[in-house]
Amino acid sequence: MPKLKTKTGAKKRFKISGTGKVIYAQRGKQHGMIKRTKKQIRNLRGTAVMFKTDGANVKKYFLPNG
């Protein structure tokens, strides 16, 4: 049985916390800030924790070694 490779796109987008939760950056802040409200830009700062079931799928299929 061959080893599972980590998906390089997921490696760049997700991080596993010490307790095993999946952390990701907020989407929608790469460009086009001029059309967003100040409140939207403020709320998109920082990182967020993924829901438990979605995080389990990410860990299983995309980050098997993480």
Buried (B, 14 or more C-beta within 10 A) or exposed (E): EEEEEEBEEBEEBBBBEEEEBBBBBEEEBEEEEEEBEEEEEEEBEEEEEBEEEEBEEBBEEBBEEE
